[in-house]
Amino acid sequence: MNKELIINAAPSGVEIALLEDKKLVELHNEKADANFAVGDLYLGKVKKLIPGLNAAFVDVGFEKDAFLHYTDLSPFAKSILKFTQTAMQEGDAFDFGKFEIEPEIIKTGKINEVLNSKPNVLVQILKEPIAAKGPRLSCELSLPGRFVVLTPFNEIVAVSKKIHSSDERKRLQKIVEAIRPKGFGVIVRTAAEGKSTSELHQDLLELQATWKNIQHNLKDAVAPAKILSEQDKTTSILRDLLNADFNNIIVNDKNIYNDTRNYLQRIAPDKEDIVSYYNNGSPVFDHYGITKQVKSSFGKTVNLASGAYLIIEHTEALHVIDVNSGYKSVSNNQEENALQTNLEAAAEIARQLRLRDIGGIIVIDFIDMKLPDNKRKLQEAMEELMNADRAKHAVLPISKFGLMQITRQRMRPEVNINTSELCPSCGGTGKVTSTLLLEDEIEKRLHYLSTHSYSNLLLIVHPIVYSHLTKGIFNSIYKKWKRKYKVKLILEKNNNYQLIEYRFFNEHDDEIKF
């Protein structure tokens, strides 16, 4: 599979498109004034405790207080509170390796037992603000790197379950336990498979430097304050997705191009040359066909290559996707037709979930199939297709009603692009000017031109208006106008004009503006 990253920089922000085999699978939009992105660290002030919800509202500078539930406090919540206070006073002057960890809090505890004094606390954005809700917070801090994730206050080493070789898992466990800094736990990412000790150690050193920077930024900070920003989306996507399949990164901004090359030079020097600068004049998204894919991929109806189509609707509680066969007919076997259509739909649905970043509960109404083997094939195909999805998800078996349920982690607002355009004739009202009124308007313009020394005129209108103006051999409206205003008037029709669009031109074929 070939992966490409197309980056379109504009004054309002940066748009990032991820293509897999030339097909758009992810679309990210990073606004120039973006705040409260997932992974950002803030010094927050606890404002209100809600014992009934076992949660607290924390001021992190957003217009609405952020939400922190007890289950997101982390077992090391007391250590985080102690660290926050210490760092606010001493910054990076104290050695974190000698920091004394406080006892863990119990899983079934109460929020007011931990945050009763409404202290300042270092928190991380777990979910961006969605709709009317403020950000969701966590005290389980983590710093993601290329190959490992650093987790302060615990000393656990865990290896990604996606690394299937038991020998490789043991090798990585042994290496990381030997180089793990004191006071930190480490999660070994899937990308670490096959990497050397020096590569893992370098990644750890960079993350330790980031933690030192957090200590420095906390000194004398006043809540609410941003302590550390997650990397920009370009580098965070590269950090999480960069592998041997990546073969092209196209950027239309010189600064981002240089930053991307420098980042790749640091994390994957062999990939530095895949970055190219685009300056061909036409918009980069148009040149690579992304604009067209966006137009065809968003909206209520999504057409498939075979003629089948999806209907995607969003309710308050969940998303519903209906699979329709359209005119698709592979064979005379109805069961086989249903299976093939459902498999094609499953591939597009997995893409749509990533592309629109749909989260929560998704209910899919596939075309009914009778054979249990076919239902199992469809579920296995969906699970395999969803493997490429970075969001946490679960796929349930098809119910007796033919429905499949999927839950998918919601971390950001759903990407929703309006692909319809305002009608140039009616301006979105659904109604256009009466032909009779249009006739009066054109005649007024003609009268004006006849009194201002225009004697040779060309009038171009829509074919329907043309038919109305030329109806009748001797008494057509067009001929009446010629006689009444004593001008040489040529009437022509143009299929590209909107219904009520018309234009006057002079004898030199220059359009006359009113």
PyMOL commands that set and color helices and strands:
alter all, ss='L'
color gray80, all
select helices_A, chain A and resi 70-72+77-93+96-98+111-114+166-179+190-192+197-218+233-241+254-267+269-274+284-287+290-297+334-356+372-388+435-450+463-470+477-485
alter helices_A, ss='H'
color red, helices_A
select strands_A, chain A and resi 3-10+13-20+23-31+41-50+55-59+66-69+120-127+136-138+143-144+148-152+157-159+184-188+225-228+246-251+275-277+301-303+309-314+318-324+360-365+393-395+403-408+456-461+488-493+502-505
alter strands_A, ss='S'
color yellow, strands_A
deselect
rebuild
show_as cartoon
